[in-house]
Amino acid sequence: MSEGERVDRKPPVEPLKVRNSLYDGRGRILEPATRQCETSAKHIASVLKALAAVFGRDLETRVDSGAIRFFDESGEVATLECGQAELMVQNVHLTLEPLLQRKI
């Protein structure tokens, strides 16, 4: 192949690395936080409410002592401990992290 016929190719794009696991980098299972998350409970509730809306559920939230309660028009749907809800939000963030931080 001569110089005139040479084809320049772009380097391959690095594949997305998705870590959708309940285990940390050292192989230990992630446990729900035992502390009360009063300062961020409203934020956690709003994230879970928005996530439910993505899947077609229109829920209202109420933060009680150490728990987040979810309601729809028929009444109470679910109650999650604050640590359990925080773990759910962390798992969603962990799963979506490559998409949220990838530069286009």
C-alpha positions as CSV (number, residue, x, y, z in Angstrom):
1,M,0.0,0.0,0.0
2,S,1.5,3.3,-1.0
3,E,1.3,6.6,0.9
4,G,-1.4,8.0,-1.3
5,E,-3.7,5.0,-0.6
6,R,-3.2,5.0,3.2
7,V,-6.4,5.3,5.3
8,D,-6.3,7.2,8.5
9,R,-8.5,5.6,11.2
10,K,-9.7,7.2,14.4
11,P,-8.8,5.4,17.6
12,P,-11.6,3.2,19.0
13,V,-13.9,4.8,21.6
14,E,-13.4,3.5,25.1
15,P,-16.4,1.4,26.0
16,L,-18.8,2.4,28.7
17,K,-18.1,0.8,32.1
18,V,-21.3,0.3,34.0
19,R,-21.0,-0.7,37.6
20,N,-24.5,-1.7,38.5
21,S,-23.7,-3.7,41.6
22,L,-24.6,-3.8,45.2
23,Y,-20.9,-4.4,46.0
24,D,-18.2,-1.8,46.4
25,G,-14.8,-1.9,44.7
26,R,-13.4,-4.2,47.3
27,G,-16.1,-6.9,47.0
28,R,-18.0,-5.9,50.2
29,I,-21.7,-5.6,50.0
30,L,-23.1,-2.1,50.4
31,E,-25.2,-1.8,53.5
32,P,-27.9,0.7,54.1
33,A,-26.7,3.7,56.1
34,T,-27.6,3.4,59.8
35,R,-27.5,7.1,60.4
36,Q,-30.5,9.4,60.2
37,C,-30.4,11.5,57.1
38,E,-32.7,14.4,58.1
39,T,-30.7,17.0,56.2
40,S,-30.9,15.2,52.9
41,A,-34.2,13.3,53.4
42,K,-36.2,15.9,51.4
43,H,-33.6,15.7,48.5
44,I,-33.7,11.9,48.6
45,A,-37.5,12.0,48.5
46,S,-37.6,14.3,45.6
47,V,-35.1,12.1,43.6
48,L,-37.2,9.0,44.2
49,K,-40.4,10.9,43.3
50,A,-38.8,12.0,40.0
51,L,-37.6,8.5,39.3
52,A,-41.2,7.2,39.9
53,A,-42.5,9.8,37.5
54,V,-40.1,8.6,34.8
55,F,-41.9,5.2,35.1
56,G,-45.4,6.8,35.0
57,R,-46.2,6.9,38.8
58,D,-47.4,10.2,40.1
59,L,-46.5,10.0,43.8
60,E,-46.4,12.5,46.7
61,T,-43.8,12.2,49.4
62,R,-43.8,13.0,53.1
63,V,-40.7,12.9,55.3
64,D,-41.4,11.6,58.8
65,S,-39.0,10.8,61.6
66,G,-36.4,8.5,59.9
67,A,-38.7,7.4,57.1
68,I,-40.0,8.6,53.7
69,R,-43.6,7.8,52.9
70,F,-45.0,7.7,49.4
71,F,-48.7,8.3,48.5
72,D,-50.8,8.3,45.4
73,E,-54.5,9.1,45.0
74,S,-55.6,5.8,46.6
75,G,-53.5,6.3,49.7
76,E,-50.1,5.2,51.1
77,V,-48.1,3.2,48.6
78,A,-44.8,2.6,50.5
79,T,-42.7,3.6,53.4
80,L,-38.9,3.4,53.3
81,E,-36.4,3.9,56.0
82,C,-34.2,6.9,55.3
83,G,-31.0,4.7,55.1
84,Q,-32.7,2.3,52.7
85,A,-34.0,5.2,50.5
86,E,-30.5,6.7,50.5
87,L,-29.0,3.4,49.4
88,M,-31.5,3.2,46.5
89,V,-30.5,6.7,45.3
90,Q,-26.8,5.8,45.6
91,N,-27.4,2.7,43.5
92,V,-29.2,4.7,40.8
93,H,-26.4,7.2,40.8
94,L,-23.8,4.4,40.6
95,T,-25.6,2.9,37.7
96,L,-26.0,6.1,35.8
97,E,-22.6,7.6,36.6
98,P,-21.0,6.7,33.3
99,L,-23.8,8.4,31.4
100,L,-23.8,11.4,33.6
101,Q,-20.0,12.0,33.4
102,R,-19.2,11.0,29.8
103,K,-18.0,13.8,27.6
104,I,-19.4,13.8,24.1
